Each structure stands twice: as C-alpha cells, then as structure tokens.
Amino acid sequence: MVIAEMDGPAYATRVGNGRAQLHADVCKNGVGGEGGFRPHELLEAALAACLSITLRMAAREHDIACDGIVVRVDVRRDVAGETRFCSRIDFPPAMPEAERRFLLHAAGRCPVRTTLSQTLRFQ
C-alpha cells in the first residue's frame, strides 16, 4: 500500500510505502511548485521501473549483459477517451539482435504493463 500525505505549501505531497518515500507536486494556475514528480510522471515511472526490472531479470536468467539499457515512458492523453503509454527501450549498440529480440519479448510480460492493459475500476 502507498500512502500520500500533504507535505508543505500548496500541492506538495509526500508519498511513501513504509520503506521509501518520494515527493510529488504540481503547478496549476500559478499555484504549487515543482518539488517532485507530477502525478502523471508517477504513472510513467511505475511502468519504466517495471520494464527495466523485467529486462534485468530476463537478462540475468539468460546470462545477457544488460548494462547500458535505457527505458523511456511517456503518457499521452491527447486523444479524447484514450490514454497511451509510449515506451522506448534503447539497447547498447553492441548487443546482438537475438538478445534484443529476446529482451523485447520479455518486456511484453512486464507486470505493470499487464496490469495497465486490463479493465480498470476505481473503488
């Protein structure tokens, strides 16, 4: 479970899980700041982190060197009624194509991606 608590002026928020904390903030209509992740960046961060961890696990299980892999995620909400998570994985230039394909396939099984791909309900 994650708990969010107001922490400072305007919209500053402390988010924690009992082991670690991060800060979220947003500037809206001239109020607030930029003292942390914006809420949509937290969605991007969750998917990017999970993709990166999934890639590292798959690489480790198959003795693939994974140093230098970079994952980027961007949430796009520019089409009405649609949210798109656009991800990009950059591999080191020297990584063999077969290893890239294997890791890309593994990334498709990322648990956060699987969760976000299902029907969502809020309670």
N, C-alpha and C positions, 0 to 999 in steps of 0.2 A: 504494500500500500504506500502511496505517496501522499504527503500532507503539504498543503500550501498555506502559508501564513503571511498576513500583511507585515511588511518589514520596512518602515521608513516612509518617506513622503510619497504622495500621490499614489502611483500604482506599483511601487516596488514590492516584490513578493519573494519570500524565501521558500524554497521547495526542498523537501527532504524525504528520505526513505528510512531514517533511523541509523544509517551508516554513512551517508554522504549528503551534502547539500549543494544546491546551485541557486542562482538568483535569476529572477525573471522581472522584466519591466517593459513598459511600452510608453511611447509618447503619442498622445491622442489629442488633437485640437489644442496643441500647445501646452498640455498638461502632462506631467510624467517625465520620465527620463530614459536613459539608455544604459542602465546599470546592470543589465543581464540579458538573457535570451528573451526574445519576443515569443509569445505563446506558440505561434506557428513554427518558429525555429526549433522549439522543443519537439514538435512532431517530426521535423526534418532530422533532428539529432537522434531521435529514437530509431528511425529507420536506418540512418547512416551508421550508427553504432552497431546495430544488429547485423547489417550487411557485412561490416568489417569483421566482426567477431565470427560470423558464419564462415567467411572466407578463410580466416586464420585457422579455424577448427578443421575445415576440409583440407587445407594445405598441410597442416600438421599431421593429419591422419594418413596422408599420402606422400609425406616427405617432399613437399614442394616448398621451395624458398619463396616467402611472400613479402619480404622486405620491399618497401617502395610502392606497395599498392595503396592507392588513394581512392576513397569513396566520396562522392558528392551527391547530395539530395536537395532538390528544390520542390517545394509545394506550390502548385499553380492553381489558382482559383479564378482564372479569367473567363471561364465559360460558365454561364449560369447553370446551376444544378450539377456541376461536375467539379470534383477535386482530383487533380493528377499529381502523383508523386513521381517526379522525373529523377531517375538516378543514373549516375555515370561512374563506372569503375575504370580507373586508369592503372594499367599494369606496367611494370618495368619493361623497357624496350627489348631486353634480352630474354624475357620469359618466352618459352616455346609456345606455339599456338595451341598445341594439345592441352597444355596446362591451363592456358587462359580459358579455353572452352570448358574444361572440367570445372574450374572455379566459377565461371559464369552460371553453369548449371546448378552448382551448389548454392549460389546466391539466390536462385529462384526458390529455394526452400527456407529462406530466412523466416524465422518465426514471427517477427513483427510484420513483415510483408504479408505473410499468410493471414495474420490477424486483421490487418487493414483491408484485405481483399474480401473479407466476409461481410455479410449484412451487419450493420452496426445499429445498436439500440442503446438509448440512454435512460437510466433509471434514477 
